[in-house]
Amino acid sequence: MTNSNVTADYRARDAAHHIHAFSDMKSLNAEGCRVVVRAEGSWIWDSEGNRILDGMAGLWCVNIGHGRKEIAEAVQRQMGEVSFYNTFFKSTHPPAIALAEKLAEITPPQFNRVFFVGSGSEANDTVIRMARHYWTSLGKPDKTVLIARHNAYHGSTLGGGSLGGMSSIHSQGGLPIPGIHHIAQPYWFGEGGEMSPDEFGLFAARELEKAIDEIGEDRIAAFVAEPIQGAGGVIIPPATYWPEVKRILAEREILLVADEVITGFGRTGNWFGSETFGIEPDLMPIAKGLSSGYLPIGGVMVSDKVADVLYTAGEFHHGFTYSAHPVTAAAALENLRILEDEKLVERVRNDIGPYLQSRWRGLADHPLVGEARMTGLMGALELVPNKASRTQKFADTGKVGTIARDISLGNNLVMRAVRDSLIIAPPLTLSHEEAEILVASARKTLDETQAELKRLGLL
Ligand code: PXG
């Protein structure tokens, strides 16, 4: 069969039976989707034979790059020993023990215990139940409210989708669940108005203080936030934001939950985004980079403060069949070995991080770019109709972002569109040469997008 026949066959079968995540199936099937048939290092190949630079590391997760044989071998070894056993009924197994021990070693010092789950959404659902259970165990059952932020992403289960601040998710299936309160996000470029970034950082942090005062500290269980919002558009808070949140919480009895599902495992140039921003969370959901996406595994890191209470509170009626699944744990352990042995976190901090950041920020000179920002290896380009104005936006938000994203794919670079911004979060193994290709393709994409917008009368 020719490439196009192969693709047509795949597409027809996919269209007939497969409901995709976060997709309008009618329009997806009309258009036909990309069939990814191979992946190696920073690259994916589609069924048409295109070789495409994976600027999104799969879905913010393939930190060690695609196709590492060592993970396959570790998985095969574990399959041959114990392919599955549960951790519910007074049982454990060597990979769960070793991974929990390793996580205690590499996470910040307050974390010595982990609750395993299968995904970031499950981690955040676990956080909701665990934070409330913690306060109940301390004799404060009224502390149930979780404060999170508009435009946050914490998953798409009932709990994770409720904690997240995406109105599109809330509009379906009866979300949010009760007891979740959303406050402003620290998105200076989009919402900072006339304030300087530092002024806006303080303003956004003090929205937390205001909410606590309104709701009452005696009713609040936790503040939940991504150190940098990922799916919300790589929103890097102004330098004043996290120190002010820290001050506000230091004066109050409220748990801090740092959702490290994207920012964990080297993405920001430290093992965890909490370290990059100097925060000390009480609970820390993790997933994605824990196994570099090779197999689905996540967890909640539980600080000594919380664990010491939970351990006196009897049974926590919570868990999943695949909590600490031995094969996923073996994959995660091997992934952590690679991150450590190849010094990939240090590489993001001292080498490829600063290298790509300087090239990426160079794109700010393009007429379409209002801001080019990046921390570690997660970055965004804000596309605007008029560079001179931060407040002027394209009509019909999202249209220009989607046009640019599609042009980027045509240029063999995966970028993700969020509203009218373009996002990247490449593998931490990205080479300097690949960084140059990435930035050159992004610039070409900007040029072609500009021409297309003019053609469509949108510029
Ligand atoms: N927390 C954060 C911070 C995330 O980014 C989750 C929780 C949920 O993880 P699971 O494993 O349940 O998907 C995420 C996931 C996107 C996109 O389009 C981002 C995520 C997932 C799917 C799509 O940017 N992040």
Residues whose N, C-alpha, C, O or C-beta is under 5 A from the ligand:
A	BS01	PXG	S119 G120 S121 E122 Y153 H154 G155 E226 G230 A231 D259 V261 I262 A287
